[in-house]
Amino acid sequence: MDATDRAIINRLQHGFPICEYPYRQVAAELDIDEQELINRLQTMLEDKRLSRFGPMYHAERMGGGLSLCAMSIPQNDFDEVVEKINAFPEVAHNYAREHSLNMWFVLATDTPERIQGVLQEIEESTGYPVYNMPKKQEFFIGLHFAL
């Protein structure tokens, strides 16, 4: 990762502009052209330096459902289960933890009722139980990682 990639990631952690040409605006702030910004983002997504680039929605405010979920997956099945879970469009992100519940992911669905259906589909697909931990109260912490 070079200095420009780091600058892109650092800048985009603080938001993406809502305007007619948001890529052009960010590119100008970084002193690169719009196409270079787009190409670099695409490259970072393709080589997995970025796992996702897109908006974060408050699913519940839009009438949807949101839940944090965890699973206990044997190490020899971990990669296969990650692929199966990440294939669900409702999975916002998925990450490993050093704990007996070693796989955690967030579900965002179009309706609250859909959460249970997706959890059942994941269990059927993977053969492992999912622990559903719906949010009781929301806290916002502005977390940014300077690169």
C-alpha positions, 0 to 999 in steps of 0.5 A, spaced: 500 500 500 502 506 497 501 513 500 496 515 496 492 508 498 493 510 505 490 517 504 484 515 500 482 510 506 484 515 511 480 520 507 474 516 506 473 513 513 471 520 515 465 520 510 463 520 502 460 527 500 453 527 497 454 531 491 453 530 484 460 528 483 463 525 489 468 521 487 471 527 483 470 531 489 474 526 494 479 526 488 481 533 488 482 533 495 487 528 494 490 531 488 489 525 484 484 525 478 477 522 479 479 515 474 485 514 479 481 514 485 476 509 482 481 505 479 485 504 486 478 503 490 477 497 485 484 494 486 483 495 493 477 491 493 479 486 488 486 484 492 482 484 499 485 490 502 478 493 502 473 488 504 467 493 502 466 500 500 459 502 500 454 506 504 452 504 511 444 504 512 440 505 519 436 499 517 431 499 523 430 507 521 428 504 514 423 499 517 428 493 516 432 489 521 439 489 524 442 484 528 449 482 531 450 474 530 456 469 532 458 462 531 463 457 533 466 454 527 472 449 527 478 452 524 478 446 519 471 449 516 472 456 517 474 459 510 468 454 507 463 457 512 466 464 511 464 464 504 457 461 505 455 466 510 458 472 505 454 470 500 448 472 503 446 479 501 444 481 508 451 480 511 454 487 512 460 484 514 464 478 517 470 477 522 474 472 526 475 473 533 479 469 538 474 466 542 469 460 542 465 464 538 470 465 533 465 468 527 461 474 528 457 478 523 452 483 522 445 482 519 441 487 515 434 485 512 429 489 509 424 487 515 425 485 522 421 479 521 426 477 515 432 476 521 430 469 523 429 467 516 436 469 514 439 466 520 435 459 519 438 459 512 445 460 514 444 454 519 441 450 514 447 452 509 453 451 514 450 446 519 452 450 525 448 454 529 447 461 529 447 466 536 443 472 535 444 478 539 439 483 537 441 490 539 438 493 545 441 500 545 445 504 540 451 507 541 455 511 536 463 511 537 466 515 531 472 510 530 477 511 525 484 507 523 489 512 521 494 508 516 
